[in-house]
Amino acid sequence: MADEKVSRRDFLLYAMGAWAAVGVGGVLYAMYKTWEPLPEVKAQATVSFDLSTVEPGQIKVVSWRGKPVFVLRKTPDMAQCKERSVKDEYTVVLGICTHLGCIPNWEADKKIWHCPCHGGEYDACGKNIFGPPPRPLDVPPFKIEGTTIVLGEEGNEYKQMKEKGLTV
């Protein structure tokens, strides 16, 4: 058996098969690298924010996955909504209008978010109160750890909102 020679035809078939295997391996590796999230995206998967830094009536904007998240500490004269509130006094919503994706502006004197694109308005809880927005501002997934909110992870409060159909 050791004296058996490989014909030219068999050699070319083996070489072509090896070349095809290398090509398939290269294509599979390229597909894997395409599907794998970029390091920048992985780094923004979760964002922590200290809620105690927000004063009553003040709004802070946190960037999460390249989107603005509004954190509003409500005062007693603002719209109250226990079911959409975090720790009973904070409104945490994605700052993207549910109509066309514009970024609403906070109007402190009226205590509403006003969308400049088509005049949609949301109250301090993020509920749509006027105009074309089809639904309230979305609540991002969050988890509470003391006075810190971790955006991007589903905690108990978020799961309760989800069960009630208050999140998307």
C-alpha positions as CSV (number, residue, x, y, z in Angstrom):
1,M,0.0,0.0,0.0
2,A,2.9,2.4,0.7
3,D,4.2,1.8,-2.8
4,E,0.9,3.0,-4.3
5,K,1.3,6.3,-6.1
6,V,-1.3,9.1,-6.0
7,S,-2.5,9.9,-9.5
8,R,-2.3,13.4,-10.8
9,R,-6.1,13.6,-10.9
10,D,-6.4,12.5,-7.2
11,F,-3.7,15.0,-6.1
12,L,-5.6,17.9,-7.9
13,L,-8.9,16.8,-6.3
14,Y,-7.3,16.8,-2.8
15,A,-5.6,20.2,-3.4
16,M,-8.9,21.7,-4.7
17,G,-10.8,20.2,-1.7
18,A,-8.2,21.7,0.8
19,W,-8.5,25.0,-1.0
20,A,-12.3,24.9,-0.8
21,A,-12.1,24.1,2.9
22,V,-9.9,27.1,3.6
23,G,-12.3,29.3,1.7
24,V,-15.3,28.0,3.6
25,G,-13.4,28.5,6.9
26,G,-12.6,32.1,5.8
27,V,-16.3,32.8,4.9
28,L,-17.5,31.3,8.2
29,Y,-15.0,33.4,10.2
30,A,-16.0,36.6,8.4
31,M,-19.7,35.8,9.1
32,Y,-18.9,35.3,12.8
33,K,-17.0,38.6,13.1
34,T,-19.9,40.3,11.4
35,W,-22.5,39.0,13.8
36,E,-20.4,39.6,16.9
37,P,-21.2,43.0,18.5
38,L,-18.6,45.7,18.3
39,P,-16.7,46.6,21.5
40,E,-18.4,50.0,21.6
41,V,-21.8,48.3,21.6
42,K,-20.8,45.8,24.3
43,A,-19.5,48.6,26.5
44,Q,-22.9,50.4,26.2
45,A,-25.0,47.3,27.0
46,T,-25.5,48.4,30.6
47,V,-25.1,51.9,32.1
48,S,-25.2,52.8,35.8
49,F,-26.6,56.1,37.1
50,D,-26.9,57.4,40.6
51,L,-30.5,58.6,41.1
52,S,-29.6,60.6,44.2
53,T,-27.8,63.2,42.0
54,V,-31.1,64.3,40.5
55,E,-32.8,67.2,42.4
56,P,-36.6,67.4,42.6
57,G,-38.0,68.9,39.4
58,Q,-34.7,68.3,37.6
59,I,-34.2,66.2,34.5
60,K,-30.9,64.4,33.6
61,V,-30.2,62.8,30.3
62,V,-28.2,59.5,30.3
63,S,-26.9,57.9,27.1
64,W,-27.7,54.2,26.8
65,R,-27.0,52.3,23.6
66,G,-26.7,55.6,21.8
67,K,-30.2,56.7,22.8
68,P,-31.1,59.4,25.3
69,V,-32.8,58.2,28.5
70,F,-34.6,60.9,30.5
71,V,-34.4,60.6,34.3
72,L,-36.9,63.0,35.9
73,R,-37.3,63.4,39.7
74,K,-40.9,64.4,40.1
75,T,-42.3,67.1,42.5
76,P,-45.7,66.8,44.2
77,D,-47.3,69.1,41.6
78,M,-46.4,66.9,38.7
79,A,-48.5,64.1,37.3
80,Q,-48.3,61.1,39.5
81,C,-48.3,57.6,38.3
82,K,-47.2,54.9,40.7
83,E,-47.3,52.2,38.0
84,R,-44.8,53.9,35.7
85,S,-42.6,55.4,38.4
86,V,-39.2,54.2,39.6
87,K,-39.0,54.3,43.4
88,D,-42.3,56.2,43.4
89,E,-40.6,59.5,42.5
90,Y,-38.6,59.1,39.3
91,T,-39.7,58.8,35.7
92,V,-37.2,56.9,33.6
93,V,-38.1,56.8,29.8
94,L,-36.4,56.6,26.5
95,G,-36.1,60.1,25.1
96,I,-37.5,59.2,21.7
97,C,-41.0,60.2,20.5
98,T,-43.1,57.1,19.7
99,H,-44.5,58.9,16.6
100,L,-41.5,59.6,14.4
101,G,-38.5,59.2,16.6
102,C,-37.7,62.8,17.4
103,I,-36.3,63.8,20.8
104,P,-38.9,65.7,22.9
105,N,-37.9,68.8,24.9
106,W,-38.8,69.2,28.6
107,E,-40.8,72.3,29.2
108,A,-40.4,72.9,32.9
109,D,-43.0,75.6,33.2
110,K,-45.8,73.3,31.8
111,K,-44.2,70.1,33.2
112,I,-44.5,68.2,30.0
113,W,-42.3,66.9,27.2
114,H,-43.1,68.5,23.9
115,C,-42.1,66.9,20.6
116,P,-41.0,69.5,18.1
117,C,-41.7,67.4,15.0
118,H,-45.5,67.2,15.1
119,G,-46.5,68.8,18.5
120,G,-46.9,65.6,20.5
121,E,-47.0,66.1,24.3
122,Y,-46.2,63.7,27.1
123,D,-46.9,64.4,30.8
124,A,-44.3,63.9,33.6
125,C,-45.0,60.2,33.6
126,G,-44.2,59.8,29.9
127,K,-47.8,59.3,29.0
128,N,-49.0,60.8,25.7
129,I,-51.5,63.5,26.4
130,F,-51.8,65.4,23.1
131,G,-51.0,65.0,19.4
132,P,-50.1,62.1,17.1
133,P,-47.9,59.9,19.4
134,P,-49.6,56.4,19.4
135,R,-48.3,55.4,22.8
136,P,-46.4,56.6,25.9
137,L,-42.6,57.0,25.9
138,D,-40.9,53.6,26.3
139,V,-39.4,52.5,29.5
140,P,-36.0,50.9,29.0
141,P,-35.1,47.8,30.9
142,F,-33.7,48.7,34.3
143,K,-32.6,47.3,37.7
144,I,-32.4,49.2,41.0
145,E,-29.4,48.7,43.3
146,G,-29.9,51.0,46.3
147,T,-29.8,54.5,44.8
148,T,-28.3,53.3,41.5
149,I,-30.3,52.4,38.4
150,V,-28.7,50.0,36.0
151,L,-30.1,50.5,32.5
152,G,-30.0,47.4,30.2
153,E,-30.8,44.8,32.9
154,E,-34.3,43.6,33.9
155,G,-34.9,44.0,37.6
156,N,-38.0,43.2,39.7
157,E,-39.6,46.7,39.2
158,Y,-39.2,46.5,35.4
159,K,-40.6,43.0,35.3
160,Q,-43.7,44.1,37.2
161,M,-44.2,47.0,34.7
162,K,-43.7,44.4,31.9
163,E,-46.4,42.1,33.4
164,K,-48.8,45.0,33.5
165,G,-48.1,45.9,29.8
166,L,-46.5,49.2,30.6
167,T,-43.3,48.6,28.7
168,V,-42.7,47.6,25.1
